[in-house]
Amino acid sequence: MKIALAQLTSGIDPARNAAVLVDAVEQAARGGAAMLFTPEMSGLVDQDRARSAGVLRSEADDVVLAAVRDAAKRNGIWVHLGSLAVRAEDGRLANRAFVIDDTGAIRARYDKLHLFDVDLPTGERWRESASYAPGQGAVVVETPAGKLGPSICYDLRFPDLYRALSDAGATVLAVPAAFTRPTGAAHWHVLLRARAIEAAAYVVAAAQTGDHEDGRATYGHSLVVDPWGEIVLDMGEAAGVGFAEIDPARVTDVRARIPVLTHRREIPVVQRDADAR
């Protein structure tokens, strides 16, 4: 099964970002991919809240979502739209992933569960919760690539999510991201390989890359990792579309060799420090 990943340097204009995404859909289809994966915040990367507030829309009015749905239909390809910033029903923002089929229909939505609120040693300060509401649960959806478990960026640091997804049947874990350069260089490869090994599943991680219009810089290195933890594709730092082959039989083989899913147990805490005498 051939899949494609779009590694992007998304900017502050949703219409321009939509045009880049449509081109990526067309490249993926021409390359023979059954499904395209795109990064977190594919439609808008802008840390200026006042400026971005003027262009953020609901799903029904989002120009990027509409353009990608139309491109998926015209090109007969599935798309995992890594995430868009959309206005939710209660007026707050959601960092939302979409699984779009080859007719342009939305098969699944996933809102990012874990929000990125950190102070980095470099002086960078991020407060995603100041603008976004967290999601309420995990999602698994059948796709041409297999049973897909979506997640988004900072979710990567919380292995319980991937345990829940693989317990629910996921064989492919999507991790679209906009990792910073410091955290990417330190943790991106090792965490993605760990999630693949723990779940004995493919990990597909399409990433933002390079220097963005709003002043931030992202790490790139979109990856595909197989269930044994081997890197199938590393796109480096250049923006573009990359291709990889994934094999459902590889998941079956690895899970048979080391049946970690069937060996999982609930682990109670039987003693705490205060209980010791």
ABEGO torsion letter per residue (X at the ends): XBBBBBBBBBBABAAAAAAAAAAAAAAAAAAGBABBBBBBGAABBBABAAAAAAABBBAAABAAAAAAAAAAAAAGBBBBBABBBBBBAAGBBBBBBBBBBAAGBBABBBBBABBBBBBBAAGBBBBAAAABBBBAEBBBBBBAAEBBBBBBEAAAABAAAAAAAAAAGBABBBBBBBBBAAAAAAAAAAAAAAAAAAAGBBBBBBBBBEBBAAGBBBAEGBBBBBAAGBBABBAEABBEBBBBBBBAAAAAAAAAABBAAAABBBBBBABBAAABX
